[in-house]
Amino acid sequence: MTVQTYEAKELFHWLVTKEDIVVVDVRNPKDFDRFHIEGPYPFEQLNISYYEFMEDEEEAVMRTPSDRKIRIVCAKEGSARYVAEILERHGYDVRYLADGIKTWGNLLVPKLVAQGQDYALYQFIRPGKASCSYGLLSGKEMMLFDPSRNLEFYIDFAEKHGCVITRTFETHLQADYIAGSRDIAGRTGAVFYANDGDFKSSRNAYTSLQDGEFLGFDSGGPRVQVLFTPGHTPGSTCFLVDGQYLISGDTVFINSVGRPDLGGQVKEWAVQLFASIQQIRQLDHSLIVLPGHYSDWEEADSNLLFARTLSEIFERNSAIYNLDTEADFVAFIEANMRPQPEEYDIIRQVNAHLREEDEERQEELDLGKNECAASAYAAAKKEQTD
Ligand SMILES: [Fe+2]
């Protein structure tokens, strides 16, 4: 009998519905430590590498709970199938992840943020990256904000809603994942918008955003205002949708703010970020912030949506927002700095179209959780709430 597979989408559903499963990741411990499955609620996960099953089958089987549903994960599928077949011979209820962990890394989960009179706003959560992209639909058009490279998902989503993708925006030059706007624009003819502050020296064909301008849909619908908020990067931009929803990129997070030290000019960028934060403090505190990343599922609300009012965010992060002088803010940032993954420089160059990488290398670069928050601080916040 052949062992059944499952898909990343099903795994997410089981984790959300707290199904009684045990995830067994059979990759080596190094790859497991770098990146593994994380869900909104605690669940049991074991890392027993497939080498262990090869070397001492009995011992590895003994370590696998026999009275639970076992869901195997591996890098590409082959070793998960190998282990699943062993466990099935031993009478286990077992399935393995089709196509390996990259399908988890690329999974997008759509959540409705708002259903306006003439529009719908969706958050697309990427659990494998702890990042969010957004879709704004009105009439027969869909705008995208910070899409990942899972093009098929966005194109299908638009089609299912009777829309075509007409505009795609980048909130900044991403360092932690391969941005999808260039390819989306190439595939669909959508206009790719970005900020000169980050993209001027890139080789992308894009339309320059203007600070304060409004963009809209052909059929009316909500307006999107462009707000330049430099700091995380010099070209960081927020988008205010219908005067109510602030797509904040990596500027405002639910915990922490976007780290301004990724470009190697900590002081200069921290000064810009401080000025942008003063500007954000002037906005209507009832705006709903929709961030580009989260660091932990604890930040989600009871509907598993990453959306909080500005006033809640100011309160949660009072240690940052109460810093009233530029000097104190820069000192805070410097105290919270940490190294960035080596891949970030390569990812930036790929996103700027200054470097080509093949599909497989892009997949590899794109896998793993983000490191975008000023997060010695975010980690401390997490400890407080754990
Ligand atoms: Fe970023």
Residues whose N, C-alpha, C, O or C-beta is under 5 A from the ligand:
A	BS01	LIG	Q174 A175 D250 C372
